[in-house]
Amino acid sequence: MTGDWRTSEERSTSFMLRLIIWLAINLRRALVRPILYPTVFYFLLTSPSSRAASFNYLRRVLLRKPTWRDHWRHFFAFASCTLDRIFLLGRKASQLSVDAVWSPDIRAVLDRSPGCLLLAAHFGSREVLRLTPPPPATSDTIEGLVRVTNAIRPDSNPLPTAILMDRSQGRMITELFDNLDPQLAITVIDATERGPQLVLKLKEAVQQGRMVCITADRVASGEGSVPVQFLGGDAHFAEGPWILAGALRVPVILGFGIYRGGNRYESHFELFAESVVLPRQNRGAAIENYAQRYALRLEHYARLAPYNWFNFYDFWPAADPHRTSRAH
């Protein structure tokens, strides 16, 4: 890759972030959302590298040359999900409409082993995934899926979670969100730890019946990667999630929180594997196989909701013939 998401600096100021959070806490969502329009317009004008990355991605996922309107929708979806995270952390989820869609086999898996891994991506809203309760014990399926309308309610009871994340990235906004929901901050496991100590903390969280949330579409600093085919080109996905899943031997669920515009979201969950097995002799091939399967599911949801994938940096290698480095 010619760019690295880890080297990107935070472009917002502490004052602006605190102002937006104060507005979101004290005003209704409809009164705060207009601030997104000048904010998105500013970032579109002043972020040529992000526009170029957006262009490369959108051309692949839309199968055509993206327009300025496509770029606007891409950036606006990201800004909307970021703002709505404040409402979700501030216990104001009633201002959002979140429908949940589950594969029907998940209920039985959670009954046997409530501790699990939730593999997410930098896609839509991960916050709505965390707050969505598990599927009801008895429910009808529609088109082979369990569907729940308006799943996040004041009386809903989501699974307890733990979140694996690198606290050194986006430090300013992370600290502000921690202050907004100190209880959530306690559940964060720092991804900068490595080796047995990290596995031990994750095992402890799983044994407590927690759903451990991990993103699997970016390669962390110092982490190995595996090649996959993604949206018609060669890309590299992280191998770390699969190594951790192999060590924990717990069910792996995929989660995609789709932003549908306005105040509407959908939480999609599907069982990926009851257990990830990495045989010693073919360990590398097994990791690559799991990563490729995950890439195909991410591609499926990216095509389903193309403006929801938020990797605004060069994701495909520079040698990729489909890549362009021009800012549009």
N, C-alpha and C positions, 0 to 999 in steps of 0.2 A: 504494500500500500504506500501511496505517496503522502498520505496524511495520517495523523494519529489522534484519535479522540481524546487520549489522555493529556495531550499537550495543549488542548484548547482552553483558553482562559475564559473565566466568567466575565460576561460583558455587561451584566447589570450591576448597578451600584447597590450598596447596602441600604441606602436611603430609599431608593425606588422600590426595592423588594419589601422593606418594612411598610412603606406607604400602601402598596397593593395588598399586603396581608391585613393591615389595619382596616382598609376599605372593605375587604372581603368578610372580615369578622363583624364589622359594624353595620354593613349595608346588605340589602338583598342582592342576589346574584344578577338580576336584571339591571340593577343600577351600576354594577361594577364592570360588567362585560364590555361596555363601550370603550373602556381603556385599552382593550385588546387591539382595536383598529389602528390607532397611531403607533402602538408598540410593534405590531407585525409589519406595518409599512416601513418603520425605521429599520428593522432588522433586514427586511428584504432589500432595501436600498444600500445598506452598509455592510452586507455580509456576502461578498462575491464568492468566497470559497464554499460557504454553505449553500448558496444558490447553485453552484456547479455540482456539488454533491447531490442536491435535490434533483437537478436535471438528469444526472446519470441514473439515479434510482427510478425516477418517474418514467423515463423513457423505457426502461426495462419492464416496469410493472404495468404501465398503460399500453405498451406496444405501439407507441406513437411518440412524436415529438411533443413534449409538454409545453403548454402555453403559460403566460404570466398568471392566468387565472388558476392553473394547476399549482403553480408555486405558491400563490396566495393561499389556496385551500390547504396545502401541505403545512406551511408555517402557521396558519391560523388554527389548524387542528392541534398542533403541538402547544401553542399558547393557551388554547382552551383547556386542554388536559392539565397543564401546569396550574392554571388558575383554579380549576375545579378540585385539584388536590387540596387546596387550602380549605375549600368548603367541606371536603370529606374528612380532613384532619380536624377541622373545627366543629365536628359533629353537626353539620348542616346538610347532611345527605338528602334530607327531605326535599331540597330544592332541585334534586336530580332524579331522573327516571332511569333505573337500571334493571334491565331484564336479564335473566340468567338462562344459559343453555348448557346442559350437562349430557355427556354420553351416559347411557343407562347403567353401565357396569361400575360406575364410580361409587354409588351408594354402598354396594356390597363390599367393595375394597376398603372404604373408610370404616365400615362396621367392623371389619377384621383388624384393621391397622390404621387408627386415626392419624398416627404420625406418617408424614409423607413428604416428598419433594414436589414443589410446584415450580416447573420450569416456565419462565416468562421471557419476554423480550422487551426491547425498547420500542414498544408498540402500544399505541393507545394509552390507556390508564391502567397501571398496575395497582393503583389504590383501590379501584372498584373490585379487583380480584380479591384483594385482602379482606374487604368488607362484605363480600358476598357469602351468605351462609351456605352450608352444604345442602345438597338436594334433599327434599323431604323423603321420609322413609317409605311412604306410599304415595305414588303419583302416577298419573297417566303419561304416556309418551306420545309425542306428536312427531310424525316422520322419523320415528325411531330415536328421538331425543327427549330428555326431560326438560321442559320449558316452564319457567316461573316468571310471571309478570310482576314488575315492581318488587324485585327481590330484596333490596336493601330498605328495611323499615326500621323505625325506632326500636321495635321489639325483636328484630332479627338477631340471631346469635351466630356470628361467623366462627369458623374454626380458629383457635389460637394460633398465631403465626410467629415465625422468626424470620428475619430478613438478612440475607447475606449480601453485603454491599461494601464497596470501597469508600470509606469515609473521607479519603484524601481528595476525591473528585467532587467538584461542585460544593466545596466546603462551606461557602457563605450561605447558599440556599439550604443546604442540609442542616446547618445549625439553626436557621430560622424555623424550619419545619420541625426540628426537634423541640424547640421552645413552644411551638404550637401544640404539639402532642407529646409531652415528655414520656408518657407510658409507652408509646411506640418506640421511642429512642432506646428504651431499655431492652427491647427485643432484637435490636440490630446486632448482628455478628460481623465483626470487621473482616473483610475479605483480604486485607493485607497480611493477615496471619497465614502461615503455610504449614503443611505437614501434619503430623499427628495431633498437634494442639487444636488445629482447626477442625479436624475430623471428630475429635473428642467433643468439642462444643456443639457440633451439628448433631452428633449422636445423642447428646443430652437433651437437645431441643426435640428431637424426634421421639425419644422415650417419654417426654412429657406430653406427647400427643399433639405436638405443634406441626403445622404445615410450614416447611422451610422454603422460602421463596428465593430462587436464584435466577438471574438472567443468563441466557446461554447464547446470545447473538453477538457478543463483543469479546475480544481477547484482552484479558487484563494484563497489567504490567508484569513481565517475568513469567507469564503463563504460556504453555505450549498450545499449539493450534493444529487443526486437521483440515485438509482441503475438502471442499464440498462443491457441488453444483448448486447455484442459487440464482434464480431469475435469469437463467440463460448464460451464466458466466461462472468462472472459477472464483471462489471466495474462500476465506478461512474463518472457521468457527472455533470457539474455545473448546479445549479438551477437558478443562477442569471440572465442569459440571458432571461429566460422565465418569470421571475418576472418583468424584465424591459419591455419585449415585452407586457406583460399584462397591464402594467401601461401606455404604450405609445399608444396602440391600433392602430398601423400602420401596413402596409403590411410587411411580413417577407420573405426575399429572401435568399436562400442558395447559396453560392459561393464557387467554388473549382478551384483554379488555378493550372492546371496540368503541370508539367515539363515533356516534351517528349524527352529530350535528345538534345544534340547539342545546337542550339539557338531557339528551338521550344517550344512554350507553347500553352495551350488551356485554355480559361476562360469559365467555365461552370456555368450557372445561372439557377435556377429553383424556381418557386414560391412555398413557403412552406405553407403560410397561409395569407389570406387577413387581418386577425386580430387574435391575440392570446387572447382567453377568458379564464379567471381563475375564475370559480364560487366559491363563498365563502365556500359553504358546501363541495365541492369536490376539493378544490384547490390543495392539495398535489397530488391527483390522476391525475388531469389535467396536472400538471407540469411533472409528471413521464411519462405520455402519450406523451407529446410533446418531452421530452428528448429522449424517446425510438424511436420515429419516426426519429428524427435527427440522432441518432446513426445508424439506418438502412441505411440512405442516406450516411453517412460518410463511413460505411462499404462497400456500393456499389462502391463508388469512390476509396476506398482503394484497393479493389480487381481489379478495372479497372486500377489503376496505383499504384502498391504495394510499390514502393520505395519512394513514395511522402509523407508519413505520418511521421512527425518528432517529435515524443515524445520519446526521448532517456533516459527514466527513467522507473522504475517499474510502470506499469499502471494497471495491474491486481492484485488483492489481493494475498498475499503470500499463502493462503490456496487453491488457484486455482490449481487443479490437473495437468493442462496443463502448468503451469509455471515452468521455470527452473531458478536457481540463478547462474548457472555456466557461466563463461565468455568463449565465443567461438571466 
